[in-house]
């Protein structure tokens, strides 16, 4: 397993779909995963430390887990099939009993970053979907990719976040 962190959220200019980009600790590999707008909004809110008056879906999930006596120990992105990624959220109770919950990677990531739980990716997923960010051959492309991801601002997703708020609110 390779531990990865959220590099940021990007927008696929061809489709308009958000992409969460993970990178390894050495910043040598980046793994882009296309996600939904609600999950992108949730991840952006955490990255930018934006607060909301009522719990959003991923905050609610964490509250339920906490109230039942479990804690999240890690999440794993552990399979990819025909461009669909699969993840597992690992929970542990106070006695150390572990249970695994099947999840979409976007939800697992959105929950994990809220509590700084480690995000792991299996080698097969990394080899199938990652982009090298340190190869001399691809240095220019890798640098452009890094700059693009780092240049994304929350305002670029204002419409996504507004649409997500509309779907999440109880008005």
N, C-alpha and C positions, 0 to 999 in steps of 0.2 A: 504494500500500500504506500502511496505517495501522498504526503500531506500537502494540501493546497489552500490558498487564500483567495478571497475575492479581489480581483484586480479592479473591476468596475463593471458598469453596464454600458453596452454599445448599442447602436441601432443599425440593423441591416438595411443599407440604403436601397437595396433591390426590392425588399419585401416590406420594409417598415417595421419588421418584427424586432423586439428587443433581444439582446444576447447578453447573458451573464458570462464574464470572462474570468476564469480561475487561472492562477499561476502558482508554480511550485516555489518553495522557499528560496531556491537559488536563482529564481527568475530566469530559468532556462527553457521552460515549456509553458505554453498558454493553452488552455482548453476552453474554446467557445461553445456555449450551449444555448440554443435558441429557446426562449421562454415566453410565457404569456405576459401581457401588459400589467395585470394585477400583481403578479409575482415580481416583475421588474420594479414596479412602484414601491412595493414593500421593501425590497432590497435597497433601493435608492434612499427611502426614508431612514433606514438604519445607517447607511453609509454617511448620510448628511446629518444624522442625529435630529431629524425633524420629528416633532411630537404631534400627536393627534389627541383629541379630547376623549375619544372612546377607543377601546381596544380594536385593532384591526385583526384580521383572520389569524395571522401568524402569532400575534400577541395572545390571542385567545387560546390557540393550541398550546402555547407554553404555559399559560395559566392552568389549563385543564391537566396537563402533565404534572405540574407542580402540586396541584391540589390532590391528585391521586397518590402522591408519595413517590413519584418517579423523578428521575433527572435524566437529561440527555447526556450521554457520554461521548458520542461522536455520530457523524453521518458518513456514509460511504456512497460514492457514485460507482457502482460495481458492475454495470453491464451496459452495452449498447447494441441495439439490433435495428437495422434499417434506419439509422439516424434517430432512433428513439432511445433516450438514456433512461436508466433505471437506478434508483437509489434506495437506501435503507437508513432509517433513523434507529439508533440503538439507545434503548432506555434501560435504566437500572433502578431497582428499588432499594430501600434502606438495608436490606439483607444481602445485597449484591447480586440478586437474581436479574439476569439480563433478558430483555425481550427485543425482538426486531420488528419494526413497522415498515412495510413497503411504502415508498413515497416517490413522487416525481422529484427529480433533482432540484428544480426551482423552489419547491416547498421546503425540502430538506435544507437547502442553502439559506433560504430566508429565515428559517427557525434557528439554524446553527449560528449565524452571524449575530443574532440578538443576544446570545449567551456566550459567545466566543468558544463554542464547541468546535473541536477539530473537524475539518472536512478532508476525507481521504478519497483518493481515486485509485482504482485498480490499474495495474500496468497495462492490461489489455485495452481498457477504455482510453488510457493516455496514449497508447500507441495508435489507436484507431482514430482519435479525434483531435489530438493536440497539434500545436504549431510550435516549431522550434523558435526560440527567441534569442539564441546565442550562436547559431551556426554562422561561420564566416561567409559561407555561400549565400545565406539568406539574411545577412546582416541588415541590409537596407530595408527589405520588406519587414523584418522583425522590428526595426526601429520605427518604421512608419506605423505598424500595428500598435506598438506601445504608445506612441504619441497620439494616435487616434483615440485609443481607450482612455488615456489620461486627459484628453481635451474635452471629453463629454461632461456637460454640466447638468445639474438637476433641471434647469430651465428648459433644456432640450427635451425633457420628458414631461413638461407641464401638462400637455394634453393627456398623456398616459395617466398621470397622477390624478388629474381632474376626473377623467373617465372612471378610474379605479375608485375614487372617493364616492362618485355617484352610485356605483354598484355596491359599495360597502356600507353606505350610510343607511340609517333607519329613519328617514324623514317622512 
